[in-house]
């Protein structure tokens, strides 16, 4: 009993220290934000953009220190905007319904598009279709280690275009576990496989609007001036993603060569026989719905159906068929959707209150050309995203980028969003990196060299491609 009491005391003490640390971080972020926003006598900064500056810096501090969960920061942003900026007759709002602009992003088309992507991914997971397809395809790549690495990364890349890259990484780690376990303990090729999956998941997310939250944030912010559809984003994002994919593959197979000429893939066959117990008709239904949805997304200019409306196809079909039940709905990444809504709401406040215009007046934009600005914003996002959520980094920088290039917004904002996905230097840089690191078979330094290559090349390739495409 004494030991139990002591253990409970230690646990409660740890919880108290953790709560105190979080509280101190929150208070510190608020104090820093208040000092920066209110203490200097800024010229030309009215109360509304001044309070928006406070909210922006406060949110950035909370995201950077992880004082509270990222989605909670997004909720706090919206709440502060309604409380401070949405009060009729206050610092910003004029009418009684002006506060609604800050919650409007929750019902925006980009949110429904992202929700449709989540539903497709959850259906593939629940039915085991993702694992079944991955194992089936992998067996076609033979036993050559380099080709198997290419196959594992290729499947991860493809799934990450349409599913959560976190879920894709977890799935592929499960699929490849028997292959990795069959390698000798000292074989460096295990690191190639363990690093290849998260790297491919990260760059695969660049290719589509639903591939990663930064893409959705950029598309949502661009919607007022340039309505970018699904296929247009693929044209912008897929080529840079493919270049980075092959660079990552070449680096990993060279830096971590296999000791064996052939790999044992019998574990994949065993996994196939012990697949999902869900009825086969449900598993088979997911595939055509998945394909039709993606096809409709990609052919929007031909049939004229908005991409957000197409998202209702998998949501409705899977709900009626019982594939998407109440339990599956609860498993959807609602925290990501909340974070996305908070980012879009922050962008509205920065733009509408005039903060973006004021901040731009502080920058030496006259001495920088459009390409230099694109490089500056893209690399800034990549660097910041290595130390905090790439969604949060995009939330902070994308509204400023929108204001930088009036009339040329996509040339700046799209490379910025793509640069966010190129951040993978550390285990904490992305959830896929964290999943790979959690296997216990990688060190923090294993991510560094490949991550630096991706971080340097990602913004470079993205900016050059977008300028060639749109400039």
N, C-alpha and C positions, 0 to 999 in steps of 0.2 A: 504494500500500500504506500510505503514511504517513497519507493522508487517511482511509483505511478504519480504521486503528488509532485515529486521533484521534476519528473518529465513534463507534467502539465504546467508547472511553474515556468520551466524553461521555454515551453511552447508559447505560453501567454506572454512571457517577456519578449520573445522574438516578434510576436504579433504587435506588441506595443511599440517596439522599436521601429518596426516596419511602418506602422500607422503614423508614428511621430515623424519619421523621415519623409513620408509622403506629404504630410501636412506642412512641414517646413519647406519642401520643394514648391508646393502650391503657393504658400505665402510669399516666398522669395520671388517666384515668377510674377506674382501680382505687384510686388513692390518695384521690381525692375521695370515692369511695363509702365507703371504709374510714373516713375521717375523720368523715363524716356519720353513719355507722351505729354506729361503735364508740367514738368519743372522748367525746361528751356522755353524761352519766349520766342516761339517760332513765328516767322513772318508769313502772313497769308494763310495760316491754318485756322479754320473756323472750328467751333466746338464739335460739330458732327464728325468731320474727318479726324479730329483730335481723339475723340472717344473710339473711333474705329481703329486708329493707330494703337491705342491701348489694348483693344480686343485682339488685334493681330499679334502684337508682341507677347501678350499674355498667353495666347494659344500656342505660339511658337515655343515659348518657354516650357509649357506643359508637355507638348509633344516631344521636345528635345530631352527633358529630364524624365519623362514617363512617370510623372507624379501621379497621374490618374490614367486609366485606359484611354486609348486614342479616340474611341467612339464617344466616350464621356466628354472629352474636350470638344468634340463636334456639337454635342447637345448643349454644352455650356456656351459655345459661341452663339448658337441660335437664341438661347435664353437671354444672353446679354444684349444681343441686337434688338430683340423685342422690348426688353426692359428699358434700355437706354435710348436706342434710336427710333423705336416704334411708338413711343409715347406721343400722342397727338398734342401739338403745340409745344413740344419739347425741343431738343437740339436738332432734330431732323424731320420727323414725320409731321405732315400737315393735316391729313385726314384721319378718320378713325379706323380705316382699313389699310393704311400704309404698312402696318406691321406684317401684313400677309406676304409681302415680297420676300421676307426672310425665311418663310416656311414653304414657299412655292416650289423650291427645288425638290422637295420630297415627292411631288407628283409630276416632275418633269419627265419628258420622254426618255432621257438618258438613264433615269432610274429604272424604268420599266425594261429598257433594253438590257441593263445589267442584271436585273432580276430574272429575265428570261435565260440569260447565260448561266446563272446560278442553278436554275431549275434543270436545265439540260445536264449540267455537271452532276447534280445530286441524283438525277435519274440514272445516269450512267454508273455512278457509284453503287446505288442501292440495288440495281439489278445485276451488278458484277460485269456489266458489258465492257467497262473500261479495261478491267483486268483480262477478260477473255480476249479482247481484241489485241491488247498489248502482247500477251503470250503467243497468240497465233502469229502475229507479225514478226515477233522476235525470232521464232523458230525458223523463219525464212531467211535469216541473215547468216546462216551457216555457223561455223565454230571459230572463225578468225577473230581474234580479240579486237582489232581495230574496227572491223566491220560490225561486230556486236556493239561496241561503244557507239558507233555511228547510228545503229538501229535503235538503241536505248535512248540516245539523245534525240533522235528524230521523232520517235513516238512521243516523248515528253514534250518536245517542241510543238508538235501538232495538237496534242490535247490541251496544252497551255494557251493555244490560240482561242479556245472556246470554253475552257473550264478554268476554275480557280487554279493558279499555279501552285498554291499551297496543297490543294487536294491532289493535283496531278503528281507532285513530288512525293507525297505520302504513298500514293498508289504505286508509283514506279519503284520506290524503295522496297515496298512489299514484294513486288513482282521480281525484282532483281536480287533480293536477299539470298535465295538459294545459289545463284550464280556467284555472288560475292563470297559466300561462305565456302564454296568449293575451291576457291583460290588458296594457294599457300599463304601462310601468315606474313611472309616477307615479300610477297609479290606486290610491287608498286602499282600494278594495274587496278587493284581494288580502289585505290584513291582516284584513278581516272574515272571509274564508274560512279563512285560516290560524289565526285565533283561535277561530273558531266551532267547528271540528272538535274541538280539545282541550276547550273549555268544555262542549260537548255530551257528549263522552265522560265527563268528570268527573261531571256531574250525572246522566247516564244510569245510572252505576254505583250511584246511590242506590236505584234502583227495585226491585231484587231481592236476595235473599240472596247469590246468586252474582255480583252485579254488581261488588262490590269486596270485598277482604279485610276492611276494617273491619266491613262488614255481617255477614260470617261469624263474625268474632270476637264481635261483640255477640250474635248468635243462639246461638253456642256457649256463651257465659257465661250466657245467660238460660235455657238448656235445663233447668237443675236446678230452676228455679222456674216458668218460663213457656215452654212448648214452642211456639215460633213457627214455623208452617209457611210454605210458599212464598207462598201467596196472602195470608196475613196480613201478611207483610212488604211485599208489593206494595201492599196497602191503606194501609200506614203510610208507605211510601217513595215511591210513584209520584206522588201529588199534589204534595208539595213539589218533587220533581224536575221535574215539568212546569211549575210556576210559575217556577222558576229557569231552565228552558230558554227559555221565552218572554221572560223578562226579558233574558237574554243575547242572544237574537235581536234584540229591539227595540233594545238598546243598540248592538250591533255594526253593524246596518244604518243607524243614525243617526250613530254616531261615525265610521264609515268608508263613506260613501256612494259608490256606483259612478258613474264618469264616463260610462259608456255605458248606453244604455237597454236594450240586449240583449247577451247574452254568447254567445260562440262555443262550442258544445258538440260540435263535430265530433270533438274529441279523444276523447270518450267512445265514439263509434262505432268508432273505430280500435282502442281498447283492447279492445272487445268481441270484435273479430275475431281478436285475438291473445291469447286467454284461455288457460286451463289446458289442457294436453295429456292430462290424465287421462281415461280412458274415460267417455263420457257417462253410462253406467248408474251408475257410482259417484257422479258429481256429482248425478244425480237421486235416488239413494238417500239422500243426506244430508238433503235437504229434508224428506221425510216423517218421517224419524227425529227430526230437529230439532223439527218441529211436534208430533209425538206426545209427545216427552219433555217439552216445555214445557207441553203441555196436561195431562199427567199430574201435573206439578209443581203446576199451578194448581188442579187439581180433587182434591187429596189428601183433603179432608174427605168427598168423595162416594164414592171407591173404597177409602179407608182404607190405601192403599199409602204407606209412608213415603217422603219425598222422596229420602233417601239410597239407598233400594232402586231407585227409578226411575232413578237415575244409572247403574245397571248396564245399562240398555237400550242407550244409545248406546255405552258402553264395549264391550259384548259384540258388538253388531251390526257396528260399525266394525272391530273386531279380526277377526271371522270373514270379513268382506267384503274384507279387505286394505286398507281405507282407513287404518286405524290399524296401521301396521307398526312394526318396532323403531325405525326412524329417527324416525317421528312421535312415538313414546312418549318418545324422548330430547328432543324439542323442547318437550314440555309444561313448564309453568312450575313445576317442582319446587321451585325456590327460594322461590316464594310459598307453597307448601304447607308447607314447612319453617318459614317465618316465621310462618305461621298456627298451626302446632302449637306453636311456641315461645311465642307469645303466650297461647294457651290454657293451656299448662303454667305460665307465670308467673302467670296468674290463679288457678290452683288453689293455688299456693304462697301467694299473698297472702291468699286466703280461708282456707285450712286452718290456716295457722300463727297466725292471729289478727292479722296485720299490718294488714289492712283495718280491723278494729274499733279497733285502737290509733290509727291515723291519723285515723279519724273522730272520736275523742275529742279531737284537737287542733283540729278545725275548729269555728267558731262556728255550728253547725248550728241552734241554737235560735233564732237571730235571722233565719234564712233560711227562706222558704217553699219548697214543692216546686217551683214554677215558677222561682223565683230560682235554685235549685240546678240545675235543668235548663239554664237560660241560662248559668250559670257553667261547667258542665261542657262544654256544646256549644261555647261560644266559646273556652274554653281549648283544646279539641281542634283547632278550626279554626286558631287562632293557631299552636299547636305544629306542626301538619301543614304549614304553609307553609315550615317550616325543616327538617323531617325527614320521613321516610316516614309517610304517614297511617296505615299499618298499625302502625308502631312507636308512634305517638302513641296510637292506640286501645289497643294492648297495655298501655301504661302507665296510662291513665286509666280505661278501662272497668272493671277489677276494683274500683277505688275507687268508681266510680259504682254498681256492683252493691250495695256495702255501704252506700251512702248512703241508699238508699230501699228498705228491706226491706218487701216486700209491694207495692211500686210500681216495681219495677226497670225495666220497659219504658219508663215515662214519662221516665226519666232516660237510660237507655242507648241507646235508639233514636235520639233527637235527637243524642246524642254521636256515634254512628256516621255519621249523615247529615252532621253538621257536618264530619267528617273529609274528606268528598268535596267540600266547599265551599271548600277551601283551594286557591287557584290564582293567587295574587298574583305568583309568581315563576316563572321558567323551571324551577327545581329543585323547585317545589312538588309536581308530579305527573309521572309518565312521559309522559302525553300532552302536557303543556306542553313538556317537554324535546324531544320529537320535533318539535313545531312550531318551536321555537327553532332546532333543528339545521338547518332549511332555509336559514338564513342571511338570511332575508327579514324577520325580526322583531328588535326590540331588547328588552332586558329591561323597559324602561319600558312597552312595548306591553301587557304583561300586567297592569300595576298597576291601572289604573282599573277595568277590567272585573272583575279579581280582587277588588278591594275591595268592589265591589257584590255579588258572589257571596258573599264572606266575611261581609258584614254581614247580607245577607238570608237566607243559607242556614240558620244556626242559628235565626234569628227565625221563619222560616216553619216549620221543622221542629218547634220547641218548641210553637208555637201550634197546629199541626195535630195533633200527638200528644196534647196536652192536650184539644183538642176531641174527638178520637177516643176516647181512653181515660180522660180525667179525670172 
